[in-house]
Amino acid sequence: MIYQFRLPSIAHLILDVSKYIQWFNDERISLANRKIKAA
């Protein structure tokens, strides 16, 4: 993710990485759990 985009500042990098970590730890896991329950 970090190497794919040119970010205007370190603050933007920190914000994007924190959003990705939040998604990875919370939303991605809940999506996987929904798929398992639906099957």
ModelCIF file with pLDDT and N, C-alpha, C, O atoms, coordinates in Angstrom:
data_MODEL
#
_entry.id   MODEL 
#
_entity.id                         1 
_entity.type                       polymer 
_entity.pdbx_number_of_molecules   1 
#
_entity_poly.entity_id                      1 
_entity_poly.type                           'polypeptide(L)' 
_entity_poly.nstd_linkage                   no 
_entity_poly.nstd_monomer                   no 
_entity_poly.pdbx_seq_one_letter_code       MIYQFRLPSIAHLILDVSKYIQWFNDERISLANRKIKAA 
_entity_poly.pdbx_seq_one_letter_code_can   MIYQFRLPSIAHLILDVSKYIQWFNDERISLANRKIKAA 
_entity_poly.pdbx_strand_id                 A 
#
loop_
_entity_poly_seq.entity_id 
_entity_poly_seq.num 
_entity_poly_seq.mon_id 
_entity_poly_seq.hetero 
1 1  MET n 
1 2  ILE n 
1 3  TYR n 
1 4  GLN n 
1 5  PHE n 
1 6  ARG n 
1 7  LEU n 
1 8  PRO n 
1 9  SER n 
1 10 ILE n 
1 11 ALA n 
1 12 HIS n 
1 13 LEU n 
1 14 ILE n 
1 15 LEU n 
1 16 ASP n 
1 17 VAL n 
1 18 SER n 
1 19 LYS n 
1 20 TYR n 
1 21 ILE n 
1 22 GLN n 
1 23 TRP n 
1 24 PHE n 
1 25 ASN n 
1 26 ASP n 
1 27 GLU n 
1 28 ARG n 
1 29 ILE n 
1 30 SER n 
1 31 LEU n 
1 32 ALA n 
1 33 ASN n 
1 34 ARG n 
1 35 LYS n 
1 36 ILE n 
1 37 LYS n 
1 38 ALA n 
1 39 ALA n 
#
_struct_asym.id          A 
_struct_asym.entity_id   1 
#
loop_
_ma_qa_metric.id 
_ma_qa_metric.mode 
_ma_qa_metric.name 
_ma_qa_metric.software_group_id 
_ma_qa_metric.type 
1 global pLDDT . pLDDT 
2 local  pLDDT . pLDDT 
#
_ma_qa_metric_global.metric_id      1 
_ma_qa_metric_global.metric_value   79.74 
_ma_qa_metric_global.model_id       1 
_ma_qa_metric_global.ordinal_id     1 
#
loop_
_ma_qa_metric_local.label_asym_id 
_ma_qa_metric_local.label_comp_id 
_ma_qa_metric_local.label_seq_id 
_ma_qa_metric_local.metric_id 
_ma_qa_metric_local.metric_value 
_ma_qa_metric_local.model_id 
_ma_qa_metric_local.ordinal_id 
A MET 1  2 64.00 1 1  
A ILE 2  2 68.00 1 2  
A TYR 3  2 77.00 1 3  
A GLN 4  2 82.00 1 4  
A PHE 5  2 79.00 1 5  
A ARG 6  2 86.00 1 6  
A LEU 7  2 84.00 1 7  
A PRO 8  2 91.00 1 8  
A SER 9  2 92.00 1 9  
A ILE 10 2 92.00 1 10 
A ALA 11 2 95.00 1 11 
A HIS 12 2 93.00 1 12 
A LEU 13 2 90.00 1 13 
A ILE 14 2 93.00 1 14 
A LEU 15 2 94.00 1 15 
A ASP 16 2 91.00 1 16 
A VAL 17 2 91.00 1 17 
A SER 18 2 95.00 1 18 
A LYS 19 2 93.00 1 19 
A TYR 20 2 90.00 1 20 
A ILE 21 2 92.00 1 21 
A GLN 22 2 91.00 1 22 
A TRP 23 2 88.00 1 23 
A PHE 24 2 88.00 1 24 
A ASN 25 2 86.00 1 25 
A ASP 26 2 85.00 1 26 
A GLU 27 2 80.00 1 27 
A ARG 28 2 77.00 1 28 
A ILE 29 2 69.00 1 29 
A SER 30 2 69.00 1 30 
A LEU 31 2 65.00 1 31 
A ALA 32 2 63.00 1 32 
A ASN 33 2 64.00 1 33 
A ARG 34 2 64.00 1 34 
A LYS 35 2 62.00 1 35 
A ILE 36 2 61.00 1 36 
A LYS 37 2 59.00 1 37 
A ALA 38 2 55.00 1 38 
A ALA 39 2 52.00 1 39 
#
loop_
_atom_site.group_PDB 
_atom_site.id 
_atom_site.type_symbol 
_atom_site.label_atom_id 
_atom_site.label_alt_id 
_atom_site.label_comp_id 
_atom_site.label_asym_id 
_atom_site.label_entity_id 
_atom_site.label_seq_id 
_atom_site.pdbx_PDB_ins_code 
_atom_site.Cartn_x 
_atom_site.Cartn_y 
_atom_site.Cartn_z 
_atom_site.occupancy 
_atom_site.B_iso_or_equiv 
_atom_site.pdbx_formal_charge 
_atom_site.auth_seq_id 
_atom_site.auth_comp_id 
_atom_site.auth_asym_id 
_atom_site.auth_atom_id 
_atom_site.pdbx_PDB_model_num 
ATOM 1   N N  . MET A 1 1  ? 0.826   -1.194  0.000  1.00 64.00 ? 1  MET A N  1 
ATOM 2   C CA . MET A 1 1  ? 0.000   0.000   0.000  1.00 64.00 ? 1  MET A CA 1 
ATOM 3   C C  . MET A 1 1  ? 0.868   1.255   0.000  1.00 64.00 ? 1  MET A C  1 
ATOM 4   O O  . MET A 1 1  ? 0.592   2.209   -0.728 1.00 64.00 ? 1  MET A O  1 
ATOM 5   N N  . ILE A 1 2  ? 1.896   1.248   0.803  1.00 68.00 ? 2  ILE A N  1 
ATOM 6   C CA . ILE A 1 2  ? 2.719   2.443   0.966  1.00 68.00 ? 2  ILE A CA 1 
ATOM 7   C C  . ILE A 1 2  ? 3.441   2.803   -0.331 1.00 68.00 ? 2  ILE A C  1 
ATOM 8   O O  . ILE A 1 2  ? 3.564   3.981   -0.666 1.00 68.00 ? 2  ILE A O  1 
ATOM 9   N N  . TYR A 1 3  ? 3.914   1.802   -1.053 1.00 77.00 ? 3  TYR A N  1 
ATOM 10  C CA . TYR A 1 3  ? 4.704   2.071   -2.249 1.00 77.00 ? 3  TYR A CA 1 
ATOM 11  C C  . TYR A 1 3  ? 3.851   2.332   -3.486 1.00 77.00 ? 3  TYR A C  1 
ATOM 12  O O  . TYR A 1 3  ? 4.388   2.772   -4.503 1.00 77.00 ? 3  TYR A O  1 
ATOM 13  N N  . GLN A 1 4  ? 2.564   2.082   -3.439 1.00 82.00 ? 4  GLN A N  1 
ATOM 14  C CA . GLN A 1 4  ? 1.699   2.252   -4.604 1.00 82.00 ? 4  GLN A CA 1 
ATOM 15  C C  . GLN A 1 4  ? 1.233   3.688   -4.793 1.00 82.00 ? 4  GLN A C  1 
ATOM 16  O O  . GLN A 1 4  ? 0.865   4.068   -5.905 1.00 82.00 ? 4  GLN A O  1 
ATOM 17  N N  . PHE A 1 5  ? 1.240   4.487   -3.749 1.00 79.00 ? 5  PHE A N  1 
ATOM 18  C CA . PHE A 1 5  ? 0.689   5.832   -3.826 1.00 79.00 ? 5  PHE A CA 1 
ATOM 19  C C  . PHE A 1 5  ? 1.735   6.866   -3.433 1.00 79.00 ? 5  PHE A C  1 
ATOM 20  O O  . PHE A 1 5  ? 2.596   6.616   -2.590 1.00 79.00 ? 5  PHE A O  1 
ATOM 21  N N  . ARG A 1 6  ? 1.642   8.017   -4.054 1.00 86.00 ? 6  ARG A N  1 
ATOM 22  C CA . ARG A 1 6  ? 2.497   9.145   -3.687 1.00 86.00 ? 6  ARG A CA 1 
ATOM 23  C C  . ARG A 1 6  ? 1.677   10.050  -2.779 1.00 86.00 ? 6  ARG A C  1 
ATOM 24  O O  . ARG A 1 6  ? 0.716   10.680  -3.222 1.00 86.00 ? 6  ARG A O  1 
ATOM 25  N N  . LEU A 1 7  ? 2.054   10.111  -1.527 1.00 84.00 ? 7  LEU A N  1 
ATOM 26  C CA . LEU A 1 7  ? 1.300   10.884  -0.546 1.00 84.00 ? 7  LEU A CA 1 
ATOM 27  C C  . LEU A 1 7  ? 1.966   12.239  -0.323 1.00 84.00 ? 7  LEU A C  1 
ATOM 28  O O  . LEU A 1 7  ? 3.193   12.334  -0.325 1.00 84.00 ? 7  LEU A O  1 
ATOM 29  N N  . PRO A 1 8  ? 1.164   13.285  -0.132 1.00 91.00 ? 8  PRO A N  1 
ATOM 30  C CA . PRO A 1 8  ? 1.718   14.633  -0.021 1.00 91.00 ? 8  PRO A CA 1 
ATOM 31  C C  . PRO A 1 8  ? 2.494   14.912  1.268  1.00 91.00 ? 8  PRO A C  1 
ATOM 32  O O  . PRO A 1 8  ? 3.294   15.846  1.311  1.00 91.00 ? 8  PRO A O  1 
ATOM 33  N N  . SER A 1 9  ? 2.270   14.119  2.318  1.00 92.00 ? 9  SER A N  1 
ATOM 34  C CA . SER A 1 9  ? 2.988   14.391  3.571  1.00 92.00 ? 9  SER A CA 1 
ATOM 35  C C  . SER A 1 9  ? 3.009   13.149  4.450  1.00 92.00 ? 9  SER A C  1 
ATOM 36  O O  . SER A 1 9  ? 2.299   12.176  4.197  1.00 92.00 ? 9  SER A O  1 
ATOM 37  N N  . ILE A 1 10 ? 3.820   13.201  5.464  1.00 92.00 ? 10 ILE A N  1 
ATOM 38  C CA . ILE A 1 10 ? 3.887   12.118  6.450  1.00 92.00 ? 10 ILE A CA 1 
ATOM 39  C C  . ILE A 1 10 ? 2.553   11.981  7.175  1.00 92.00 ? 10 ILE A C  1 
ATOM 40  O O  . ILE A 1 10 ? 2.140   10.870  7.508  1.00 92.00 ? 10 ILE A O  1 
ATOM 41  N N  . ALA A 1 11 ? 1.883   13.093  7.420  1.00 95.00 ? 11 ALA A N  1 
ATOM 42  C CA . ALA A 1 11 ? 0.582   13.055  8.104  1.00 95.00 ? 11 ALA A CA 1 
ATOM 43  C C  . ALA A 1 11 ? -0.427  12.245  7.284  1.00 95.00 ? 11 ALA A C  1 
ATOM 44  O O  . ALA A 1 11 ? -1.206  11.477  7.849  1.00 95.00 ? 11 ALA A O  1 
ATOM 45  N N  . HIS A 1 12 ? -0.418  12.408  5.973  1.00 93.00 ? 12 HIS A N  1 
ATOM 46  C CA . HIS A 1 12 ? -1.316  11.629  5.119  1.00 93.00 ? 12 HIS A CA 1 
ATOM 47  C C  . HIS A 1 12 ? -0.953  10.145  5.173  1.00 93.00 ? 12 HIS A C  1 
ATOM 48  O O  . HIS A 1 12 ? -1.836  9.289   5.202  1.00 93.00 ? 12 HIS A O  1 
ATOM 49  N N  . LEU A 1 13 ? 0.325   9.848   5.186  1.00 90.00 ? 13 LEU A N  1 
ATOM 50  C CA . LEU A 1 13 ? 0.773   8.464   5.287  1.00 90.00 ? 13 LEU A CA 1 
ATOM 51  C C  . LEU A 1 13 ? 0.290   7.838   6.590  1.00 90.00 ? 13 LEU A C  1 
ATOM 52  O O  . LEU A 1 13 ? -0.245  6.729   6.585  1.00 90.00 ? 13 LEU A O  1 
ATOM 53  N N  . ILE A 1 14 ? 0.475   8.536   7.697  1.00 93.00 ? 14 ILE A N  1 
ATOM 54  C CA . ILE A 1 14 ? 0.056   8.019   9.004  1.00 93.00 ? 14 ILE A CA 1 
ATOM 55  C C  . ILE A 1 14 ? -1.452  7.794   9.033  1.00 93.00 ? 14 ILE A C  1 
ATOM 56  O O  . ILE A 1 14 ? -1.915  6.774   9.541  1.00 93.00 ? 14 ILE A O  1 
ATOM 57  N N  . LEU A 1 15 ? -2.211  8.726   8.499  1.00 94.00 ? 15 LEU A N  1 
ATOM 58  C CA . LEU A 1 15 ? -3.663  8.592   8.470  1.00 94.00 ? 15 LEU A CA 1 
ATOM 59  C C  . LEU A 1 15 ? -4.091  7.391   7.624  1.00 94.00 ? 15 LEU A C  1 
ATOM 60  O O  . LEU A 1 15 ? -4.940  6.607   8.049  1.00 94.00 ? 15 LEU A O  1 
ATOM 61  N N  . ASP A 1 16 ? -3.513  7.242   6.438  1.00 91.00 ? 16 ASP A N  1 
ATOM 62  C CA . ASP A 1 16 ? -3.882  6.131   5.563  1.00 91.00 ? 16 ASP A CA 1 
ATOM 63  C C  . ASP A 1 16 ? -3.508  4.783   6.169  1.00 91.00 ? 16 ASP A C  1 
ATOM 64  O O  . ASP A 1 16 ? -4.276  3.825   6.078  1.00 91.00 ? 16 ASP A O  1 
ATOM 65  N N  . VAL A 1 17 ? -2.340  4.708   6.782  1.00 91.00 ? 17 VAL A N  1 
ATOM 66  C CA . VAL A 1 17 ? -1.916  3.453   7.407  1.00 91.00 ? 17 VAL A CA 1 
ATOM 67  C C  . VAL A 1 17 ? -2.818  3.115   8.588  1.00 91.00 ? 17 VAL A C  1 
ATOM 68  O O  . VAL A 1 17 ? -3.177  1.952   8.773  1.00 91.00 ? 17 VAL A O  1 
ATOM 69  N N  . SER A 1 18 ? -3.187  4.101   9.382  1.00 95.00 ? 18 SER A N  1 
ATOM 70  C CA . SER A 1 18 ? -4.076  3.822   10.514 1.00 95.00 ? 18 SER A CA 1 
ATOM 71  C C  . SER A 1 18 ? -5.460  3.385   10.046 1.00 95.00 ? 18 SER A C  1 
ATOM 72  O O  . SER A 1 18 ? -6.075  2.521   10.671 1.00 95.00 ? 18 SER A O  1 
ATOM 73  N N  . LYS A 1 19 ? -5.963  3.971   8.953  1.00 93.00 ? 19 LYS A N  1 
ATOM 74  C CA . LYS A 1 19 ? -7.242  3.529   8.391  1.00 93.00 ? 19 LYS A CA 1 
ATOM 75  C C  . LYS A 1 19 ? -7.149  2.089   7.895  1.00 93.00 ? 19 LYS A C  1 
ATOM 76  O O  . LYS A 1 19 ? -8.070  1.296   8.091  1.00 93.00 ? 19 LYS A O  1 
ATOM 77  N N  . TYR A 1 20 ? -6.028  1.757   7.249  1.00 90.00 ? 20 TYR A N  1 
ATOM 78  C CA . TYR A 1 20 ? -5.845  0.397   6.752  1.00 90.00 ? 20 TYR A CA 1 
ATOM 79  C C  . TYR A 1 20 ? -5.781  -0.600  7.912  1.00 90.00 ? 20 TYR A C  1 
ATOM 80  O O  . TYR A 1 20 ? -6.394  -1.665  7.843  1.00 90.00 ? 20 TYR A O  1 
ATOM 81  N N  . ILE A 1 21 ? -5.056  -0.267  8.958  1.00 92.00 ? 21 ILE A N  1 
ATOM 82  C CA . ILE A 1 21 ? -4.955  -1.161  10.120 1.00 92.00 ? 21 ILE A CA 1 
ATOM 83  C C  . ILE A 1 21 ? -6.323  -1.364  10.757 1.00 92.00 ? 21 ILE A C  1 
ATOM 84  O O  . ILE A 1 21 ? -6.665  -2.481  11.146 1.00 92.00 ? 21 ILE A O  1 
ATOM 85  N N  . GLN A 1 22 ? -7.102  -0.306  10.866 1.00 91.00 ? 22 GLN A N  1 
ATOM 86  C CA . GLN A 1 22 ? -8.454  -0.418  11.426 1.00 91.00 ? 22 GLN A CA 1 
ATOM 87  C C  . GLN A 1 22 ? -9.305  -1.325  10.552 1.00 91.00 ? 22 GLN A C  1 
ATOM 88  O O  . GLN A 1 22 ? -10.026 -2.180  11.068 1.00 91.00 ? 22 GLN A O  1 
ATOM 89  N N  . TRP A 1 23 ? -9.232  -1.154  9.245  1.00 88.00 ? 23 TRP A N  1 
ATOM 90  C CA . TRP A 1 23 ? -9.992  -2.008  8.330  1.00 88.00 ? 23 TRP A CA 1 
ATOM 91  C C  . TRP A 1 23 ? -9.530  -3.455  8.458  1.00 88.00 ? 23 TRP A C  1 
ATOM 92  O O  . TRP A 1 23 ? -10.354 -4.366  8.542  1.00 88.00 ? 23 TRP A O  1 
ATOM 93  N N  . PHE A 1 24 ? -8.220  -3.670  8.475  1.00 88.00 ? 24 PHE A N  1 
ATOM 94  C CA . PHE A 1 24 ? -7.663  -5.013  8.520  1.00 88.00 ? 24 PHE A CA 1 
ATOM 95  C C  . PHE A 1 24 ? -8.075  -5.740  9.794  1.00 88.00 ? 24 PHE A C  1 
ATOM 96  O O  . PHE A 1 24 ? -8.386  -6.931  9.758  1.00 88.00 ? 24 PHE A O  1 
ATOM 97  N N  . ASN A 1 25 ? -8.078  -5.031  10.914 1.00 86.00 ? 25 ASN A N  1 
ATOM 98  C CA . ASN A 1 25 ? -8.366  -5.666  12.196 1.00 86.00 ? 25 ASN A CA 1 
ATOM 99  C C  . ASN A 1 25 ? -9.854  -5.796  12.502 1.00 86.00 ? 25 ASN A C  1 
ATOM 100 O O  . ASN A 1 25 ? -10.241 -6.699  13.243 1.00 86.00 ? 25 ASN A O  1 
ATOM 101 N N  . ASP A 1 26 ? -10.693 -4.933  11.961 1.00 85.00 ? 26 ASP A N  1 
ATOM 102 C CA . ASP A 1 26 ? -12.102 -4.933  12.326 1.00 85.00 ? 26 ASP A CA 1 
ATOM 103 C C  . ASP A 1 26 ? -13.021 -5.349  11.176 1.00 85.00 ? 26 ASP A C  1 
ATOM 104 O O  . ASP A 1 26 ? -13.709 -6.366  11.265 1.00 85.00 ? 26 ASP A O  1 
ATOM 105 N N  . GLU A 1 27 ? -13.030 -4.587  10.132 1.00 80.00 ? 27 GLU A N  1 
ATOM 106 C CA . GLU A 1 27 ? -14.001 -4.806  9.059  1.00 80.00 ? 27 GLU A CA 1 
ATOM 107 C C  . GLU A 1 27 ? -13.713 -6.065  8.248  1.00 80.00 ? 27 GLU A C  1 
ATOM 108 O O  . GLU A 1 27 ? -14.640 -6.806  7.925  1.00 80.00 ? 27 GLU A O  1 
ATOM 109 N N  . ARG A 1 28 ? -12.463 -6.321  7.915  1.00 77.00 ? 28 ARG A N  1 
ATOM 110 C CA . ARG A 1 28 ? -12.116 -7.488  7.105  1.00 77.00 ? 28 ARG A CA 1 
ATOM 111 C C  . ARG A 1 28 ? -12.523 -8.772  7.828  1.00 77.00 ? 28 ARG A C  1 
ATOM 112 O O  . ARG A 1 28 ? -13.055 -9.694  7.210  1.00 77.00 ? 28 ARG A O  1 
ATOM 113 N N  . ILE A 1 29 ? -12.277 -8.831  9.109  1.00 69.00 ? 29 ILE A N  1 
ATOM 114 C CA . ILE A 1 29 ? -12.606 -10.029 9.885  1.00 69.00 ? 29 ILE A CA 1 
ATOM 115 C C  . ILE A 1 29 ? -14.113 -10.216 9.960  1.00 69.00 ? 29 ILE A C  1 
ATOM 116 O O  . ILE A 1 29 ? -14.598 -11.343 9.854  1.00 69.00 ? 29 ILE A O  1 
ATOM 117 N N  . SER A 1 30 ? -14.861 -9.137  10.140 1.00 69.00 ? 30 SER A N  1 
ATOM 118 C CA . SER A 1 30 ? -16.312 -9.281  10.219 1.00 69.00 ? 30 SER A CA 1 
ATOM 119 C C  . SER A 1 30 ? -16.891 -9.692  8.869  1.00 69.00 ? 30 SER A C  1 
ATOM 120 O O  . SER A 1 30 ? -17.892 -10.407 8.835  1.00 69.00 ? 30 SER A O  1 
ATOM 121 N N  . LEU A 1 31 ? -16.301 -9.269  7.768  1.00 65.00 ? 31 LEU A N  1 
ATOM 122 C CA . LEU A 1 31 ? -16.750 -9.717  6.445  1.00 65.00 ? 31 LEU A CA 1 
ATOM 123 C C  . LEU A 1 31 ? -16.515 -11.206 6.273  1.00 65.00 ? 31 LEU A C  1 
ATOM 124 O O  . LEU A 1 31 ? -17.370 -11.904 5.726  1.00 65.00 ? 31 LEU A O  1 
ATOM 125 N N  . ALA A 1 32 ? -15.387 -11.703 6.722  1.00 63.00 ? 32 ALA A N  1 
ATOM 126 C CA . ALA A 1 32 ? -15.079 -13.127 6.619  1.00 63.00 ? 32 ALA A CA 1 
ATOM 127 C C  . ALA A 1 32 ? -16.048 -13.944 7.478  1.00 63.00 ? 32 ALA A C  1 
ATOM 128 O O  . ALA A 1 32 ? -16.483 -15.018 7.065  1.00 63.00 ? 32 ALA A O  1 
ATOM 129 N N  . ASN A 1 33 ? -16.384 -13.448 8.658  1.00 64.00 ? 33 ASN A N  1 
ATOM 130 C CA . ASN A 1 33 ? -17.315 -14.161 9.535  1.00 64.00 ? 33 ASN A CA 1 
ATOM 131 C C  . ASN A 1 33 ? -18.706 -14.226 8.915  1.00 64.00 ? 33 ASN A C  1 
ATOM 132 O O  . ASN A 1 33 ? -19.400 -15.232 9.064  1.00 64.00 ? 33 ASN A O  1 
ATOM 133 N N  . ARG A 1 34 ? -19.115 -13.183 8.234  1.00 64.00 ? 34 ARG A N  1 
ATOM 134 C CA . ARG A 1 34 ? -20.438 -13.200 7.580  1.00 64.00 ? 34 ARG A CA 1 
ATOM 135 C C  . ARG A 1 34 ? -20.493 -14.237 6.477  1.00 64.00 ? 34 ARG A C  1 
ATOM 136 O O  . ARG A 1 34 ? -21.518 -14.897 6.302  1.00 64.00 ? 34 ARG A O  1 
ATOM 137 N N  . LYS A 1 35 ? -19.395 -14.397 5.719  1.00 62.00 ? 35 LYS A N  1 
ATOM 138 C CA . LYS A 1 35 ? -19.365 -15.371 4.641  1.00 62.00 ? 35 LYS A CA 1 
ATOM 139 C C  . LYS A 1 35 ? -19.432 -16.797 5.194  1.00 62.00 ? 35 LYS A C  1 
ATOM 140 O O  . LYS A 1 35 ? -20.071 -17.668 4.605  1.00 62.00 ? 35 LYS A O  1 
ATOM 141 N N  . ILE A 1 36 ? -18.778 -17.022 6.311  1.00 61.00 ? 36 ILE A N  1 
ATOM 142 C CA . ILE A 1 36 ? -18.781 -18.363 6.921  1.00 61.00 ? 36 ILE A CA 1 
ATOM 143 C C  . ILE A 1 36 ? -20.189 -18.695 7.425  1.00 61.00 ? 36 ILE A C  1 
ATOM 144 O O  . ILE A 1 36 ? -20.668 -19.811 7.221  1.00 61.00 ? 36 ILE A O  1 
ATOM 145 N N  . LYS A 1 37 ? -20.853 -17.744 8.077  1.00 59.00 ? 37 LYS A N  1 
ATOM 146 C CA . LYS A 1 37 ? -22.182 -17.982 8.621  1.00 59.00 ? 37 LYS A CA 1 
ATOM 147 C C  . LYS A 1 37 ? -23.214 -18.193 7.511  1.00 59.00 ? 37 LYS A C  1 
ATOM 148 O O  . LYS A 1 37 ? -24.171 -18.946 7.691  1.00 59.00 ? 37 LYS A O  1 
ATOM 149 N N  . ALA A 1 38 ? -23.025 -17.531 6.361  1.00 55.00 ? 38 ALA A N  1 
ATOM 150 C CA . ALA A 1 38 ? -23.982 -17.636 5.259  1.00 55.00 ? 38 ALA A CA 1 
ATOM 151 C C  . ALA A 1 38 ? -23.861 -18.974 4.555  1.00 55.00 ? 38 ALA A C  1 
ATOM 152 O O  . ALA A 1 38 ? -24.826 -19.435 3.946  1.00 55.00 ? 38 ALA A O  1 
ATOM 153 N N  . ALA A 1 39 ? -22.711 -19.602 4.623  1.00 52.00 ? 39 ALA A N  1 
ATOM 154 C CA . ALA A 1 39 ? -22.478 -20.858 3.895  1.00 52.00 ? 39 ALA A CA 1 
ATOM 155 C C  . ALA A 1 39 ? -23.172 -22.035 4.501  1.00 52.00 ? 39 ALA A C  1 
ATOM 156 O O  . ALA A 1 39 ? -23.060 -23.149 3.989  1.00 52.00 ? 39 ALA A O  1 
#
